Amino acid sequence: MITPELGMIMPQFGFENQQCLTSKLIPFLLLDRQDCTAPLWRYHAYHSLHLHLPKQYCELPLLPHPPSSPTFLPCTEFIRYLDNYVVAFRLEHHIRFRRRVDSAEFESALARWRVLAANLETGEVEEYEARFVVVAKGENDEPVLPTGIVGLDRFEGLAVHSHQFRTGKAYQGLDVLVVGCGNSGMEIACDLAECGARATIVVRSKVHLVTREIWRIALVAMKILPFSWVDLIVLTLCYMWMGNTAKYGLHRPSKGPLYLKMNTLFYPVVDAGTFSKIKSGEIEVFPEITAIEGKNVDFVNGKQRRFDAIILATGYRSAVKKWLKGDNFLIGDDGMAKQRFPKHWKGNNGLYCAGLVRRGIYGLAEDAISIANDISNILQNEEQKEV
């Protein structure tokens, strides 16, 4: 099946880009593998999830959150906001759901991108041509499962990735081990404890734990102060508020949280109540796992514990490189933006990316505006030359 040529294609998600393009009157089509918008939020988010940043940092272009909404949006309210976004700008007419992009490659002879996508409803392969392609799949594409835990594949209890976890109520009365101390792991452990499970969390690496209020101060301060100063302020406030977290197995890195966020893959953990439960003993902290036998888990500190379930809060990765062909400039081998901020969003031959530089929803919205403006300027300049 061959479709008509389109102005641009955006595999496989990213309606924030659509509205920016709509405002510029640029024709486009979005291909999405799932059957709805925002599938990660609808199908793979735990019920207690709240956005970690204030709502003004979590809005898409041209539609602010209503004043009545809470500062830190729960997952259900953010989904409602996304649904309203689609309706407000009539974006559903530009989306083709259940299309899995298998290949996107620039044809030099035609100066066009050739995109092959499987129609998951009919089984047909659809072919598209476009002048521009925007990669807007996001960094949370495929769940990452650990490969180095001896005996995990033989664990006799229930072992699931965090994208399958919905609520701690399903684990009431059970001994549950959470592997991973990022935001998801910490919040899942808290939810388990609140729902009557006996929760333990594995913390193998150093981590910066901050409160919502402290991180909110950091976001404001970074606009006017050097990052090194902001890190000093944040760490001082954290010590005043939490004390020495190392006493509870949460050792801080030598570099500050803002430095690590801007230069590495490590984000600070925004505390949603987990730390108080760790201090009270409701949640135990253990170091790295050495082996699993049956339901027994051995740790590097020599201790052994028995668990009924394991939640693998081991994150996600981008899978862009599986289908994007011939690009060695814009997207790195990890599927994320290869170029550093703020020049990360524009590649060669009409290729762009949005939301792949680890700056969250706020950065994604900025990318969408930059991409739409750039494409609009290119098209306008070409029209003026023809005149």
Secondary structure, DSSP 4 states (H G I P E B T S, - for coil): -BPPPEEEEEES--HHHHHHHHHTT---EEE-SSSSSSHHHHHS--TT-B-SS-GGGS--TT-PPPTTS-SS-BHHHHHHHHHHHHHHTTGGGGEE-SEEEEEEEEETTTTEEEEEEEETTT--EEEEEEEEEEE---S--EE---S--TTGGG-SSEEEEGGG---GGGGTTSEEEEE--SHHHHHHHHHHHHTT-EEEEE--S---EEEHHHHHHHHHHTTTS-HHHHHHHHHHHHHHHH--GGGGT-PPPSS-HHHHHHHSSPPPEEESSHHHHHHHTSEEEE--EEEEETTEEEETTS-EEE-SEEEE---EE--GGGTB-S-SSSB-TTSSB-SPTTS-SB-STTEEESS-SS-HHHHHHHHHHHHHHHHHHHHHHHHHHH-
